[in-house]
Amino acid sequence: MMLDSLRKISASPTASVFARFALLTVIFSAAAALLLMSNLDRTVSAALVIADFFTYGAAAALLYRAALVRLPQGDDDSMTDGLSNLPNRRALHATLRDAITSGADISVALVDLDGFKMVNDLYGRAVGDLLIREASVVLIEACGDEAKPFRLGGDEFAISMSGPLCNTILEGISRGLIERMAQPMAVGDRRIAIGASIGLSYSNGKDGLDASELLRRADVAMYASKRGGKMRCSWFKNDFDRNLEAMRDMDVELRAALLNDEFQVHYQPLVDAQTREVVAVESLIRWIRPDGQNVGPNVFIPIAEESGLINSIGLFVLRQSCRDAIDWNGIKLSVNISAAQLRNPEFPIQLGQILEDTGFPPERLELEITETCLVLDPVVAERSLDIIRGFGVNVVLDDFGTGYASIGFLRQFRFEKLKLDRSLVVDSADDEGSRAMMLSSISMAQALNMNVTAEGVETEAQADLVRSAGCDQIQGWLYFKAMPKDEIAQHLSDMMPGNAEIAAERRKA
């Protein structure tokens, strides 16, 4: 038990020296006591005790000499990150405290690698560790002699700088670092592309900010950079705290909304470009709060994605849509899937369970994904999509024309349908370049045996344009807005043979 206690004490490099002295003292004291209590001759006993004392002294001297050599190195190790050999979080706090005590201006940059988790997931932690070392070299080179780099753990780094103009100089270093991180890094026989998002904070030495607050502010600013699109740096603003508090409040409200059935699913029909008959519906989520306020998806979906709640919300929409649409005359059902859901390895399993529970025919289901899903995680996305297609579910590329998808991506992922973004449709009416892009996109999709849907069509002129260009389906306010399930069911009933004339008379009345 005593040895266990000493092991715990010796966890600190400095405390370990005292632990060894204590252990040595206990051992030699016990030996002396045993000699004094033994039945040996007093002269012999006294001689052995004296010898024990001198042996103890010699051992203590050797331990002290060894401690003088090893203790400074042990203290240095406690301030150094073992993987990157950069100063660690403890060293950063000490540096900040020293600068604050001196009253100097000081700036801090918190650096978070974009896409590092994906590297670990795809290639394993060994490759991830090599990438951390390479990133550390880039960080050291970016700092030069002007600033000091640190590794805080995981994929987080920091840079500190004090003195006049430290904020201006550190911002320049941060922007240079982002440019460097945008280039693929050589890791073994691979070239891996990641990026960096950076948050910056500043103290003039007289504002009362301590080291912890400086780091907290830099952390908040870093997440603002990530929300703003990544690969950028942002200075902390007080508004960030207010926005963060509002986001946290909304996250709490979203969780309550999911439990209290405040979400509704509406459906926007897609019509055949030639016959104008409804051939599919797209699920669109709506959040109507208890006070009657309608919160748009553009407001709450980004917060749900950041908090991870998007997985639960997405499954709710998928399950509810399958339940609602199962009796809708065999038309297709399109449901949007977020990048976070596609990255979730459990999603294909959850999809299969929903199809089994609801009895919805998989061949009638279309899952819409955006180009961002493919660019950020192509390997994971392809793996999940292969499983999803195995169920018989179709996959649609949504918002084509706004991102980075190339012909190579289209050939690799074999989409069943391409949806042209609204902006491409609207701009094509007056811009020759946009029209040429739309026509080439449609031709490319047709060559790859994909159907094409034009979304956001609001005028007859736009409808005539996309129809003549070769689009198979049209979606937009010209024909239908999103509507509750009961209205969709009524409209589809009106389309049934024998009911069309009655519905037309009803509309005239």
Disulfide bonds with the S-S distance in Angstrom:
none
